Amino acid sequence: MSKKSDGLDGRARAGLERYWRNNKRIIAALLAVWFLVSCVLGIFFVEPLNAIKLGGFPLGFWIAQQGSIYVFIVLIGIYCIAMEIGDRRFDVAEKKQLGEKK
């Protein structure tokens, strides 16, 4: 078995592996929500949703044109917050430099 030359001991390497496993879980969950809203609701269930009106427009049309974009922007915010929490949890958060403003 070859030893990796990244300068990390076994404990640090295991911590980074847990960090990336957590990161991949977050990404998979957010991509699933994105797929559900943009493809499933916006394409596959557009006809049944069009029976409901939202602001004078059919709901299926609204989700396909506007709703999926809003959901995507919210998912970006959720990812940023989740990664900040994960960075602190796994102690990989960026350290502030002396004299750096908040």
C-alpha positions as protocol buffer text, in pm:
chain_id: "A"
residue {
  index: 1
  type: MET
  ca { x: 0 y: 0 z: 0 }
}
residue {
  index: 2
  type: SER
  ca { x: 149 y: 333 z: -102 }
}
residue {
  index: 3
  type: LYS
  ca { x: 165 y: 621 z: 139 }
}
residue {
  index: 4
  type: LYS
  ca { x: 25 y: 953 z: 19 }
}
residue {
  index: 5
  type: SER
  ca { x: 271 y: 1241 z: 14 }
}
residue {
  index: 6
  type: ASP
  ca { x: 23 y: 1515 z: 107 }
}
residue {
  index: 7
  type: GLY
  ca { x: 176 y: 1564 z: 452 }
}
residue {
  index: 8
  type: LEU
  ca { x: -142 y: 1466 z: 638 }
}
residue {
  index: 9
  type: ASP
  ca { x: -156 y: 1210 z: 914 }
}
residue {
  index: 10
  type: GLY
  ca { x: -429 y: 946 z: 925 }
}
residue {
  index: 11
  type: ARG
  ca { x: -651 y: 1147 z: 1159 }
}
residue {
  index: 12
  type: ALA
  ca { x: -638 y: 1462 z: 944 }
}
residue {
  index: 13
  type: ARG
  ca { x: -701 y: 1263 z: 628 }
}
residue {
  index: 14
  type: ALA
  ca { x: -1004 y: 1091 z: 789 }
}
residue {
  index: 15
  type: GLY
  ca { x: -1139 y: 1430 z: 894 }
}
residue {
  index: 16
  type: LEU
  ca { x: -1109 y: 1565 z: 541 }
}
residue {
  index: 17
  type: GLU
  ca { x: -1279 y: 1255 z: 403 }
}
residue {
  index: 18
  type: ARG
  ca { x: -1571 y: 1310 z: 644 }
}
residue {
  index: 19
  type: TYR
  ca { x: -1581 y: 1677 z: 538 }
}
residue {
  index: 20
  type: TRP
  ca { x: -1605 y: 1591 z: 167 }
}
residue {
  index: 21
  type: ARG
  ca { x: -1860 y: 1314 z: 232 }
}
residue {
  index: 22
  type: ASN
  ca { x: -2073 y: 1574 z: 413 }
}
residue {
  index: 23
  type: ASN
  ca { x: -2022 y: 1821 z: 127 }
}
residue {
  index: 24
  type: LYS
  ca { x: -2134 y: 1563 z: -130 }
}
residue {
  index: 25
  type: ARG
  ca { x: -2445 y: 1483 z: 77 }
}
residue {
  index: 26
  type: ILE
  ca { x: -2540 y: 1850 z: 85 }
}
residue {
  index: 27
  type: ILE
  ca { x: -2486 y: 1885 z: -290 }
}
residue {
  index: 28
  type: ALA
  ca { x: -2689 y: 1570 z: -363 }
}
residue {
  index: 29
  type: ALA
  ca { x: -2982 y: 1689 z: -151 }
}
residue {
  index: 30
  type: LEU
  ca { x: -2985 y: 2035 z: -309 }
}
residue {
  index: 31
  type: LEU
  ca { x: -2957 y: 1891 z: -661 }
}
residue {
  index: 32
  type: ALA
  ca { x: -3251 y: 1661 z: -584 }
}
residue {
  index: 33
  type: VAL
  ca { x: -3463 y: 1963 z: -481 }
}
residue {
  index: 34
  type: TRP
  ca { x: -3352 y: 2150 z: -794 }
}
residue {
  index: 35
  type: PHE
  ca { x: -3442 y: 1852 z: -1016 }
}
residue {
  index: 36
  type: LEU
  ca { x: -3778 y: 1812 z: -845 }
}
residue {
  index: 37
  type: VAL
  ca { x: -3875 y: 2176 z: -895 }
}
residue {
  index: 38
  type: SER
  ca { x: -3728 y: 2239 z: -1239 }
}
residue {
  index: 39
  type: CYS
  ca { x: -3787 y: 1908 z: -1416 }
}
residue {
  index: 40
  type: VAL
  ca { x: -4058 y: 1721 z: -1231 }
}
residue {
  index: 41
  type: LEU
  ca { x: -4286 y: 2015 z: -1150 }
}
residue {
  index: 42
  type: GLY
  ca { x: -4185 y: 2238 z: -1442 }
}
residue {
  index: 43
  type: ILE
  ca { x: -4204 y: 1971 z: -1713 }
}
residue {
  index: 44
  type: PHE
  ca { x: -4373 y: 1648 z: -1609 }
}
residue {
  index: 45
  type: PHE
  ca { x: -4655 y: 1789 z: -1391 }
}
residue {
  index: 46
  type: VAL
  ca { x: -4708 y: 2115 z: -1576 }
}
residue {
  index: 47
  type: GLU
  ca { x: -5055 y: 2020 z: -1708 }
}
residue {
  index: 48
  type: PRO
  ca { x: -5212 y: 1935 z: -1369 }
}
residue {
  index: 49
  type: LEU
  ca { x: -5049 y: 2241 z: -1212 }
}
residue {
  index: 50
  type: ASN
  ca { x: -5187 y: 2467 z: -1485 }
}
residue {
  index: 51
  type: ALA
  ca { x: -5534 y: 2415 z: -1336 }
}
residue {
  index: 52
  type: ILE
  ca { x: -5420 y: 2636 z: -1044 }
}
residue {
  index: 53
  type: LYS
  ca { x: -5379 y: 3009 z: -1110 }
}
residue {
  index: 54
  type: LEU
  ca { x: -5109 y: 3223 z: -945 }
}
residue {
  index: 55
  type: GLY
  ca { x: -5128 y: 3595 z: -1013 }
}
residue {
  index: 56
  type: GLY
  ca { x: -5341 y: 3530 z: -1321 }
}
residue {
  index: 57
  type: PHE
  ca { x: -5094 y: 3281 z: -1467 }
}
residue {
  index: 58
  type: PRO
  ca { x: -5117 y: 2901 z: -1461 }
}
residue {
  index: 59
  type: LEU
  ca { x: -4905 y: 2759 z: -1176 }
}
residue {
  index: 60
  type: GLY
  ca { x: -4723 y: 2512 z: -1403 }
}
residue {
  index: 61
  type: PHE
  ca { x: -4617 y: 2792 z: -1635 }
}
residue {
  index: 62
  type: TRP
  ca { x: -4513 y: 3009 z: -1340 }
}
residue {
  index: 63
  type: ILE
  ca { x: -4299 y: 2732 z: -1187 }
}
residue {
  index: 64
  type: ALA
  ca { x: -4133 y: 2659 z: -1521 }
}
residue {
  index: 65
  type: GLN
  ca { x: -4061 y: 3026 z: -1596 }
}
residue {
  index: 66
  type: GLN
  ca { x: -4009 y: 3196 z: -1259 }
}
residue {
  index: 67
  type: GLY
  ca { x: -4041 y: 2956 z: -967 }
}
residue {
  index: 68
  type: SER
  ca { x: -3748 y: 2734 z: -1063 }
}
residue {
  index: 69
  type: ILE
  ca { x: -3521 y: 3039 z: -1085 }
}
residue {
  index: 70
  type: TYR
  ca { x: -3628 y: 3159 z: -740 }
}
residue {
  index: 71
  type: VAL
  ca { x: -3577 y: 2812 z: -597 }
}
residue {
  index: 72
  type: PHE
  ca { x: -3231 y: 2794 z: -755 }
}
residue {
  index: 73
  type: ILE
  ca { x: -3130 y: 3126 z: -595 }
}
residue {
  index: 74
  type: VAL
  ca { x: -3258 y: 3006 z: -256 }
}
residue {
  index: 75
  type: LEU
  ca { x: -3063 y: 2680 z: -299 }
}
residue {
  index: 76
  type: ILE
  ca { x: -2743 y: 2877 z: -358 }
}
residue {
  index: 77
  type: GLY
  ca { x: -2801 y: 3063 z: -31 }
}
residue {
  index: 78
  type: ILE
  ca { x: -2875 y: 2739 z: 154 }
}
residue {
  index: 79
  type: TYR
  ca { x: -2555 y: 2586 z: 14 }
}
residue {
  index: 80
  type: CYS
  ca { x: -2348 y: 2885 z: 131 }
}
residue {
  index: 81
  type: ILE
  ca { x: -2494 y: 2865 z: 481 }
}
residue {
  index: 82
  type: ALA
  ca { x: -2456 y: 2486 z: 498 }
}
residue {
  index: 83
  type: MET
  ca { x: -2092 y: 2507 z: 387 }
}
residue {
  index: 84
  type: GLU
  ca { x: -2014 y: 2775 z: 647 }
}
residue {
  index: 85
  type: ILE
  ca { x: -2159 y: 2547 z: 915 }
}
residue {
  index: 86
  type: GLY
  ca { x: -1973 y: 2246 z: 774 }
}
residue {
  index: 87
  type: ASP
  ca { x: -1646 y: 2439 z: 755 }
}
residue {
  index: 88
  type: ARG
  ca { x: -1674 y: 2530 z: 1124 }
}
residue {
  index: 89
  type: ARG
  ca { x: -1789 y: 2179 z: 1221 }
}
residue {
  index: 90
  type: PHE
  ca { x: -1491 y: 2012 z: 1051 }
}
residue {
  index: 91
  type: ASP
  ca { x: -1250 y: 2292 z: 1147 }
}
residue {
  index: 92
  type: VAL
  ca { x: -1162 y: 2392 z: 792 }
}
residue {
  index: 93
  type: ALA
  ca { x: -1303 y: 2745 z: 810 }
}
residue {
  index: 94
  type: GLU
  ca { x: -1088 y: 3022 z: 673 }
}
residue {
  index: 95
  type: LYS
  ca { x: -898 y: 3204 z: 945 }
}
residue {
  index: 96
  type: LYS
  ca { x: -914 y: 3584 z: 963 }
}
residue {
  index: 97
  type: GLN
  ca { x: -580 y: 3761 z: 924 }
}
residue {
  index: 98
  type: LEU
  ca { x: -468 y: 4017 z: 1180 }
}
residue {
  index: 99
  type: GLY
  ca { x: -581 y: 4363 z: 1078 }
}
residue {
  index: 100
  type: GLU
  ca { x: -842 y: 4229 z: 834 }
}
residue {
  index: 101
  type: LYS
  ca { x: -1180 y: 4399 z: 856 }
}
residue {
  index: 102
  type: LYS
  ca { x: -1492 y: 4193 z: 910 }
}
